[in-house]
């Protein structure tokens, strides 16, 4: 299973999320983000537009993920360095590996990362 983790600012337009995910290429099976972000209209609209399930990852699962990208803001909010990377890894389960580290939209309001693992 290949999961695109997404992170975004509250004001991020849907186009920014689409741009960040598009930078990951094809073959994505699902989207994942934090529980609070999964409730946002941009995340739901992106999942619907791409025809992918949207997985809401609990904060405790995000905080347990080690990520190569480090954002002090994300660290303070979620206990991990990159929401996109942590969500992708957590959604893929034990033994997941990051295929593509965090990619940012041009306006820097959205990010996406790709992980692969055996667990849905």
C-alpha positions as CSV (number, residue, x, y, z in Angstrom):
1,X,0.0,0.0,0.0
2,X,1.2,3.5,-0.9
3,X,-0.1,6.4,1.1
4,X,0.3,10.1,0.6
5,X,0.5,12.0,3.9
6,X,-0.7,15.5,3.7
7,X,-0.2,18.6,5.9
8,X,-1.6,22.1,5.2
9,X,-2.3,25.4,6.8
10,X,-5.8,26.4,7.6
11,X,-6.0,28.9,4.7
12,X,-4.5,26.5,2.1
13,X,-6.5,26.3,-1.1
14,X,-7.5,23.0,-2.6
15,X,-5.2,23.7,-5.5
16,X,-2.2,23.8,-3.2
17,X,-3.0,20.3,-1.8
18,X,-3.5,18.9,-5.3
19,X,-0.1,20.4,-6.3
20,X,1.7,18.9,-3.4
21,X,0.2,15.4,-4.0
22,X,0.7,15.6,-7.7
23,X,4.5,16.1,-7.1
24,X,4.5,12.5,-5.6
25,X,3.5,10.9,-8.9
26,X,1.0,8.1,-9.5
27,X,0.2,4.9,-7.7
28,X,-1.3,6.3,-4.5
29,X,-3.8,4.1,-2.7
30,X,-4.9,6.5,0.1
31,X,-4.4,9.9,1.7
32,X,-3.6,10.4,5.4
33,X,-3.4,13.3,7.7
34,X,-4.0,14.2,11.4
35,X,-7.5,13.8,12.8
36,X,-8.0,17.5,13.0
37,X,-6.8,18.1,9.4
38,X,-9.0,15.2,8.1
39,X,-12.1,17.1,9.2
40,X,-11.1,20.2,7.1
41,X,-13.0,20.8,3.8
42,X,-9.8,20.9,1.7
43,X,-8.8,17.4,2.8
44,X,-12.2,16.0,2.2
45,X,-12.4,17.7,-1.2
46,X,-9.0,16.4,-2.2
47,X,-9.9,12.8,-1.3
48,X,-13.2,13.1,-3.2
49,X,-11.5,14.7,-6.3
50,X,-8.8,11.9,-6.4
51,X,-11.3,9.1,-5.5
52,X,-9.1,8.0,-2.6
53,X,-9.9,7.2,1.0
54,X,-8.8,9.8,3.6
55,X,-7.3,8.2,6.7
56,X,-7.4,10.3,10.0
57,X,-4.3,9.5,12.1
58,X,-4.5,10.0,15.9
59,X,-2.0,12.4,17.4
60,X,-0.3,9.7,19.5
61,X,0.5,7.7,16.3
62,X,1.9,10.8,14.6
63,X,4.1,11.6,17.6
64,X,5.7,8.1,17.5
65,X,7.0,8.6,13.9
66,X,10.6,9.7,13.2
67,X,10.8,11.9,10.1
68,X,13.8,13.2,8.1
69,X,12.2,16.7,7.8
70,X,12.1,18.9,10.9
71,X,9.7,21.8,11.4
72,X,9.6,23.4,14.8
73,X,6.0,24.5,14.3
74,X,4.9,20.9,13.4
75,X,7.0,19.5,16.2
76,X,5.2,21.8,18.7
77,X,1.7,20.9,17.3
78,X,2.1,17.2,16.6
79,X,5.2,15.9,18.3
80,X,6.9,15.0,15.1
81,X,9.0,16.8,12.5
82,X,6.7,16.6,9.5
83,X,2.9,16.0,9.5
84,X,2.9,14.8,5.9
85,X,5.8,12.3,6.5
86,X,4.5,11.1,9.9
87,X,0.9,10.6,8.6
88,X,2.1,8.6,5.6
89,X,4.3,6.4,7.7
90,X,1.7,5.8,10.4
91,X,-0.9,4.9,7.9
92,X,1.3,2.3,6.3
93,X,2.0,0.6,9.6
94,X,5.0,-1.2,11.1
95,X,7.9,-1.5,8.7
96,X,6.7,1.4,6.5
97,X,9.3,3.2,4.5
98,X,9.3,6.7,3.2
99,X,9.5,6.8,-0.6
100,X,9.3,10.5,-1.1
101,X,10.0,13.0,1.7
102,X,7.9,16.1,2.1
103,X,7.2,18.1,-1.0
104,X,5.8,21.7,-0.7
105,X,3.3,23.5,-2.8
106,X,4.6,26.6,-4.5
107,X,2.7,28.8,-2.1
108,X,4.1,26.8,0.8
109,X,0.7,26.2,2.4
110,X,0.5,22.5,1.7
111,X,2.9,19.5,1.9
112,X,2.7,15.9,0.9
113,X,5.0,12.8,1.4
114,X,4.7,9.2,0.1
115,X,5.3,6.1,2.2
116,X,4.9,2.4,1.4
117,X,4.0,-0.5,3.7
118,X,2.0,-3.7,3.9
119,X,-0.7,-2.5,6.3
120,X,-3.7,-0.5,5.2
